[in-house]
Amino acid sequence: MSADLCPPYAPFFGFAGVASAMIFSTVGAAFGTAKAGIGIAGLGTFKPELIMKSLVPVVMAGIIAVYGLVVSVLIVGNLNPSNYSLAAGFIHLGAGISCGTTGIAAGYAIGHVGDSFVRAYVHEQRVFVAMILILIFAEVLGLYGLIVALLMNTRVTGLVDCI
């Protein structure tokens, strides 16, 4: 019975969750940083004094990668190849995918919002507050994935003991 619930390939799914969280959330953060950075470069040629306030989207995109790092570290902390069930592997895979895919979505949203608003900020400084609010809503997408991943990770502790 233990061999059915705890096969030797079970940790593969846990490590796939680690990779999913790190890779996908980092891709989202990189896209958001690059897209918003293009807008900042355009703004810097016209009004260099506004560059520091325009770095907000880049910072918020970088936070998305931190969410993936946190989830990856927590999953790796629970990985014990000698005592690891298949159910734990699937839960960790789901946690990594939930954090990673919401990281991609949040990075995409932050990148497009940041680029558009930074370009508008050159002409009208009153859009700054609206930019911050919309960026917060975009960041919350990644935060939802982090919360779901944390909740899924806590469910692994009470599963099958393989020893």
C-alpha positions as CSV (number, residue, x, y, z in Angstrom):
1,M,0.0,0.0,0.0
2,S,2.8,2.4,0.9
3,A,4.5,1.8,-2.5
4,D,1.3,2.9,-4.3
5,L,0.9,6.1,-2.3
6,C,4.6,6.9,-2.1
7,P,6.3,6.0,-5.4
8,P,9.9,6.9,-6.0
9,Y,8.9,9.4,-8.7
10,A,6.6,11.4,-6.3
11,P,9.2,14.1,-5.6
12,F,9.4,14.9,-9.3
13,F,6.0,16.6,-9.0
14,G,7.1,18.6,-6.0
15,F,10.1,19.8,-7.8
16,A,8.0,20.6,-10.9
17,G,5.9,22.8,-8.6
18,V,9.1,24.6,-7.4
19,A,10.2,25.1,-11.0
20,S,6.7,26.4,-12.0
21,A,6.6,28.9,-9.2
22,M,10.1,30.3,-9.9
23,I,10.1,30.2,-13.7
24,F,6.6,31.5,-14.4
25,S,6.6,34.3,-11.7
26,T,10.1,35.4,-12.9
27,V,8.9,35.5,-16.5
28,G,6.0,37.7,-15.4
29,A,8.3,40.0,-13.4
30,A,10.7,40.2,-16.3
31,F,8.0,41.1,-18.8
32,G,6.5,43.7,-16.5
33,T,9.9,45.2,-15.9
34,A,10.8,45.3,-19.5
35,K,7.5,46.7,-20.7
36,A,7.4,49.4,-18.0
37,G,11.1,50.1,-18.6
38,I,10.4,51.0,-22.2
39,G,8.0,53.6,-21.1
40,I,10.4,55.0,-18.6
41,A,13.1,55.3,-21.2
42,G,10.7,57.3,-23.4
43,L,9.7,59.5,-20.5
44,G,13.4,60.2,-19.6
45,T,14.1,61.8,-22.9
46,F,11.4,64.4,-22.4
47,K,11.3,65.0,-18.6
48,P,14.2,63.4,-16.8
49,E,13.0,64.9,-13.4
50,L,10.0,62.4,-13.5
51,I,12.1,59.2,-13.8
52,M,12.2,58.4,-10.0
53,K,8.4,58.6,-9.6
54,S,8.0,56.5,-12.7
55,L,10.0,53.6,-11.3
56,V,7.0,52.4,-9.3
57,P,5.8,49.8,-12.0
58,V,9.3,48.3,-12.2
59,V,9.5,47.9,-8.4
60,M,6.0,46.3,-8.3
61,A,6.9,43.9,-11.2
62,G,10.0,42.8,-9.2
63,I,7.8,41.9,-6.2
64,I,6.1,39.3,-8.4
65,A,9.4,37.3,-8.6
66,V,9.7,37.4,-4.8
67,Y,6.3,35.7,-4.5
68,G,7.6,32.8,-6.6
69,L,10.8,32.7,-4.6
70,V,8.8,32.5,-1.3
71,V,6.6,29.6,-2.6
72,S,9.6,27.7,-4.0
73,V,11.5,27.9,-0.7
74,L,8.4,26.7,1.2
75,I,7.8,23.8,-1.1
76,V,11.5,22.8,-1.0
77,G,11.3,22.9,2.8
78,N,8.6,20.3,2.7
79,L,10.4,18.0,0.2
80,N,11.8,14.9,1.8
81,P,12.4,12.3,-1.0
82,S,12.5,9.4,1.5
83,N,9.1,10.3,3.0
84,Y,7.1,12.0,0.3
85,S,3.7,10.9,-1.0
86,L,2.2,11.3,-4.5
87,A,-0.6,13.5,-3.1
88,A,2.0,15.9,-1.6
89,G,3.7,16.0,-5.0
90,F,0.5,16.9,-6.7
91,I,-0.4,19.5,-4.1
92,H,3.0,21.1,-4.4
93,L,2.7,21.1,-8.2
94,G,-0.7,22.8,-8.0
95,A,0.8,25.4,-5.5
96,G,3.6,26.2,-7.9
97,I,1.4,26.5,-10.9
98,S,-1.1,28.7,-9.1
99,C,1.7,31.1,-7.9
100,G,3.5,31.0,-11.3
101,T,0.5,31.6,-13.6
102,T,-0.8,34.4,-11.5
103,G,2.7,35.9,-11.5
104,I,2.6,35.8,-15.3
105,A,-0.8,37.5,-15.4
106,A,0.2,40.1,-12.8
107,G,3.5,40.9,-14.6
108,Y,1.7,41.2,-17.9
109,A,-0.9,43.6,-16.4
110,I,1.8,45.7,-14.5
111,G,3.9,45.9,-17.7
112,H,1.1,47.2,-19.9
113,V,-0.4,49.5,-17.2
114,G,3.1,50.9,-16.3
115,D,4.0,51.5,-19.9
116,S,0.8,53.3,-20.7
117,F,0.6,55.4,-17.6
118,V,4.3,56.4,-17.7
119,R,3.8,57.6,-21.2
120,A,0.7,59.6,-20.1
121,Y,2.6,60.9,-17.1
122,V,4.8,62.9,-19.4
123,H,1.8,65.0,-20.5
124,E,-0.3,65.0,-17.4
125,Q,1.0,64.5,-13.8
126,R,-2.4,64.0,-12.3
127,V,-2.6,60.4,-13.7
128,F,0.0,59.3,-11.1
129,V,-2.6,58.4,-8.4
130,A,-4.7,56.5,-11.0
131,M,-1.6,54.6,-12.1
132,I,-0.8,53.6,-8.5
133,L,-4.3,52.3,-7.9
134,I,-4.4,50.3,-11.1
135,L,-1.0,48.9,-10.4
136,I,-2.1,47.8,-6.9
137,F,-5.0,45.9,-8.5
138,A,-2.7,44.3,-10.9
139,E,-0.3,43.3,-8.1
140,V,-3.1,41.7,-6.2
141,L,-3.4,39.1,-8.9
142,G,0.0,37.8,-8.0
143,L,-0.8,38.1,-4.3
144,Y,-3.9,35.9,-4.7
145,G,-1.7,33.2,-6.3
146,L,0.7,33.5,-3.4
147,I,-2.1,33.1,-0.9
148,V,-3.6,30.0,-2.7
149,A,-0.1,28.4,-2.9
150,L,0.5,29.0,0.9
151,L,-2.9,27.5,1.7
152,M,-2.1,24.5,-0.5
153,N,1.3,24.1,1.0
154,T,-0.1,23.9,4.6
155,R,-2.4,21.0,3.6
156,V,0.6,18.7,2.9
157,T,1.6,18.2,6.5
158,G,-1.3,16.0,7.4
159,L,-1.0,13.6,4.4
160,V,0.1,9.9,4.2
161,D,3.2,8.9,6.1
162,C,5.5,6.9,3.8
163,I,7.8,5.4,6.3
